[in-house]
Amino acid sequence: MAAAIPISNCTAIFPCALNVWGMLRDDHAVVAQPWDGDFHCVDFASGDEAAPMSGECARLREDSRAFFPTLPNRRPNR
């Protein structure tokens, strides 16, 4: 299994008004935007953008806490 990669459309050099954060590994990702209450799972292999938050997505959700202490909506990433 490959390492999880944090993804964002914003950086310290290139700040943006609309944060989109997530984690990517192999053929799954979890992503969140400011209006989302939590991360959403995406399964690229099946094309399911609303995949259940279990298995690989649940592991990515756990990994996200090391990189994103808060969600884009500024709530704690628990």
C-alpha positions in Angstrom: 0.0 0.0 0.0 1.3 3.4 -1.0 1.6 6.3 1.5 -1.3 8.7 1.8 -0.8 12.0 0.1 -2.4 15.2 1.5 -4.0 17.3 -1.2 -5.1 21.0 -1.2 -5.8 23.8 -3.6 -4.1 26.3 -1.2 -0.6 26.7 0.1 1.3 29.2 2.2 2.7 30.7 -1.0 -0.7 30.6 -2.8 -3.5 31.2 -0.3 -7.0 31.0 -1.6 -10.5 32.0 -0.4 -12.0 28.6 -0.8 -10.1 25.7 0.9 -10.5 22.2 -0.5 -8.6 19.6 1.4 -8.2 15.9 1.2 -6.1 12.7 1.2 -5.3 10.5 -1.7 -4.0 6.9 -1.9 -4.1 4.5 -4.8 -7.7 4.6 -6.2 -9.5 6.3 -3.2 -9.6 9.9 -1.9 -11.4 11.8 0.9 -12.2 15.4 0.2 -13.9 18.3 2.0 -14.9 21.8 1.1 -16.0 24.6 3.5 -19.7 23.8 3.2 -19.1 20.1 4.0 -19.7 18.8 7.5 -17.0 16.1 7.0 -14.8 14.4 4.4 -16.5 12.6 1.5 -15.2 9.4 0.0 -14.4 9.0 -3.7 -13.6 5.6 -5.2 -11.9 6.3 -8.6 -11.9 2.6 -9.6 -15.7 2.4 -9.5 -16.4 6.1 -10.3 -18.5 6.4 -7.1 -18.2 9.9 -5.8 -20.3 9.1 -2.7 -18.6 5.9 -1.7 -19.2 4.7 1.9 -16.7 6.0 4.5 -15.3 2.5 5.2 -12.3 0.5 4.3 -9.7 2.6 2.5 -11.6 5.8 2.9 -11.9 5.3 6.7 -8.1 4.8 6.8 -7.6 8.0 4.8 -9.9 9.8 7.1 -7.7 8.7 10.0 -4.5 9.8 8.1 -6.0 13.2 7.5 -5.8 14.1 11.1 -2.0 14.3 11.0 -2.1 17.0 8.2 -5.4 18.8 8.8 -6.3 19.4 12.5 -9.4 21.2 11.3 -11.7 20.8 8.4 -12.1 23.5 5.8 -15.2 24.7 7.7 -12.8 25.2 10.7 -14.4 22.5 12.8 -12.1 20.0 14.5 -11.1 17.1 12.4 -12.2 14.2 14.6 
